[in-house]
Amino acid sequence: MASDWDILQEKLKLRFDGEMDVDAILFTIGLQELAKPYRKYKKDEKLEIMHIAICTLLEPYGFYEFVGKDEEDWPHWQLKENLPFLDAKQQNKFIIDSIIDYFKREEYI
């Protein structure tokens, strides 16, 4: 039986016509949450978009709280609780689990 991660990756592969790594998925979530028409973004904006994804993913766990949007309609969060120390493998699993939870909330998987 395929895992939720495998199912999600297959759906995204079909939707975006290619394999997507975790960073690509984070960027996609960030764009979705930014809710602006697609355009080319500068490198620093791409990092901000990935930050939007991370905050969105970690908000349900109580690490961030949404505080609103700025004058350019970019969302902002406040850190509520520091993340515990996790090694690289644990960080990756936590991010993957939070991505799966996000897409389940969106009823994508």
N, C-alpha and C positions, 0 to 999 in steps of 0.2 A: 504494500500500500504506500502510495506517495505521501510525503510529508506536506504540511501546509506550505512550507518554504518552496518545495519542489513545484507544487501546484501554482503558487504565486509566480515563480520564475517562468514557468511555461506560459502562463497567461500574459505576462509582461513581454515575453519573447514574441508571442504572436501579435500583441498589440503594437509593439514598437519595432517589429521586424528585426530582432536581433537580441543576443544575450545582453543582460544588464547586470553589472556588478553592484555592490552595496552603494558605492558613491553615486552611480547613475540613478539608482532607485531613490536615494536621498534627494538628489537634485530634482527628480520628477515630483516627489512629495512636496518639496519646497515650492516648486512652480505652481502646483495645484493649490497650495495654501495661500500663496501670494495673490492668486486670482487676477492676474493681469494678462493681457494679450501677449503671446510669445513675441519676443524680439531678441536680438543678440545682446548678451550681457557681458560686461567687463569682468575680469578675473575677480576683483573684490566683490562685485555684485553676485557672482556665482557662489562665492564663499558665504555671503549673507543668505542666499537662497538655501544653501545646505544647512545653515544655522537655523533658519525658519523650520526646516524639516526636523532637526534634532529637538528643538523646543516643542514642536507639535507632538513628536513621538513621546517625549518625556513628561509632558504636562499631565497625562492621566496617572502617572506614577507619583505625582506630587512634587517633582523637582522644579518645575517652572509654573508660573502663573501668567496668563495672558493679561497684558495691561492696556492694550489698545493699539491703534494705528497712528503713524505720524502724518505730517502734512502731505507726504507723497504716497500715502496709503500703504506703507510697509508695516507689517505687524511687529509688535515688540512684546517680549516676555521679561519677567523678573525672576531671578533665581530664588527659589524658596528654600531649597535644601541642597547642600553639596552632594554630589554623586559620591558613592563609596569608592574606594580604590578597587579597581578591577584590572587584572592583567589583560594582555591583548586578546587572548582567547575568550575570556569572560566578557570583555567589552563587545567583541564581535557577536557573541551569542545574545547579549542583551539588546544590541541594536537590531539584530535579525528578529528576535522575539517581538520587539516593539514595532517593527515594520509589519510583521504578520498581524499583530493586534490592530494596527492602524487600518490595514486593508480589510480586516474582518468588520471593524466598525463601519467602514465605507461599503460593506456588503459586496466586496469584490471577490473575496474567497469565502 
